[in-house]
Amino acid sequence: MKTVLITGCSSGFGLEIARYFLERDWNVVATMRSPRTDLLPASARLRILPLDVTNEASIRQAIEAAGPIDAVVNNAGIGTAAPVELLSMDTVRDVFETNTFGTMAVTQAVLPQFRQRKAGVVVNVTSSVTLKPLPLVSAYRASKAAVNSFTETLAAEVAAFGIRAHIVLPGRAPDTRFGENGHGRMHGFDHEAYAPIAQQLMSSLTDASAPITKVEDVNEAVWQAVTDAHAPFRIYAGADARAWAAE
Ligand SMILES: NC(=O)c1ccc[n+]([C@@H]2O[C@H](COP(=O)([O-])OP(=O)(O)OC[C@H]3O[C@@H](n4cnc5c(N)ncnc54)[C@H](OP(=O)(O)O)[C@@H]3O)[C@@H](O)[C@H]2O)c1
């Protein structure tokens, strides 16, 4: 029986990816910054471990405690939105620590066992915002675009060892806690110069007629990346992400 380790399972995509793999008879190591046992159905195939992707010791302990794993899903991530002129550099650093450096560090921690076994899959959840120069999300886009490039090189570097690496690019998924969790990192929307751009962005984000991404889309994309040896390197999750990719 195969084992997947997923980061950021306390809500949203991570929680649903964990549930999806559990329902398909995988062993699941669902990691969370603050572990909760009431979110997923009890199962002998489920382990819940603490993991803060910004903390090296936490990563090392979680990977040790998890034992052999067949796939890792770097899903943990945080959002931010602000005009470049008004970005808080502390916030930019926090976003890169989680989205970019956290993903790199967790990947690095699993590679030795993947290389020794000549098998393993790394799935990095980035975003379809990397496809378009959207205003106000420069730092978030940059943090995810860096992961796209990192993963491209990783895939080329480790293919000879039987290891695969993929990026899953979801579109906008209003059903998760992403917006709510990122609220404290949104700045400058009421600034005189930038308010019109912010309003335009907000109305496009709240347009009920626009296609969106569902958690099921992300579940299926991650499942394809992990289980299909011929899965494409980039997998777009959601109707909106696929439409942008086709533009
Ligand atoms: N929703 C969207 O529109 C969308 C679109 C494209 C891509 N994405 C990406 O999809 C991924 C999942 O987001 P989501 O929509 O499911 O949002 P979410 O509901 O906010 O989930 C984010 C998860 O990441 C965890 N996390 C944050 N910082 C962490 C850290 N330092 N260490 C470990 N876990 C941490 C959160 O845990 P806590 O409960 O501890 O905060 C939470 O479990 C993110 O990488 C996001 O960038 C989201």
The ligand as a Gaussian input file, in Angstrom:
#p B3LYP/6-31G(d) Opt

LIG

0 1
 N       -7.930000      29.018000      -3.094000
 C       -7.409000      29.503000      -4.197000
 O       -8.033000      30.324000      -4.890000
 C       -6.056000      28.989000      -4.690000
 C       -5.781000      29.111000      -6.046000
 C       -4.566000      28.655000      -6.547000
 C       -3.651000      28.095000      -5.680000
 N       -3.930000      28.001000      -4.359000
 C       -2.914000      27.383000      -3.499000
 O       -3.456000      26.189000      -2.976000
 C       -2.818000      25.881000      -1.732000
 C       -3.891000      25.575000      -0.691000
 O       -4.668000      26.739000      -0.484000
 P       -6.201000      26.687000      -0.076000
 O       -6.959000      27.403000      -1.114000
 O       -6.596000      25.328000       0.302000
 O       -6.181000      27.678000       1.195000
 P       -6.370000      27.425000       2.761000
 O       -7.725000      26.844000       3.039000
 O       -6.006000      28.724000       3.390000
 O       -5.271000      26.323000       3.120000
 C       -3.916000      26.644000       3.253000
 C       -3.260000      25.612000       4.144000
 O       -1.870000      25.921000       4.259000
 C       -1.535000      25.839000       5.633000
 N       -0.347000      26.589000       5.982000
 C       -0.142000      27.926000       5.940000
 N        1.089000      28.211000       6.376000
 C        1.676000      27.031000       6.718000
 C        2.929000      26.658000       7.227000
 N        3.867000      27.573000       7.530000
 N        3.194000      25.342000       7.436000
 C        2.270000      24.404000       7.170000
 N        1.045000      24.697000       6.698000
 C        0.759000      26.000000       6.477000
 C       -2.761000      26.326000       6.354000
 O       -2.694000      25.918000       7.700000
 P       -3.130000      26.813000       8.975000
 O       -4.547000      26.385000       9.273000
 O       -2.165000      26.391000      10.021000
 O       -3.008000      28.243000       8.580000
 C       -3.831000      25.602000       5.554000
 O       -3.931000      24.267000       5.975000
 C       -1.933000      27.072000      -1.390000
 O       -0.596000      26.758000      -1.755000
 C       -2.479000      28.180000      -2.291000
 O       -1.491000      29.131000      -2.601000
 C       -5.118000      28.426000      -3.830000

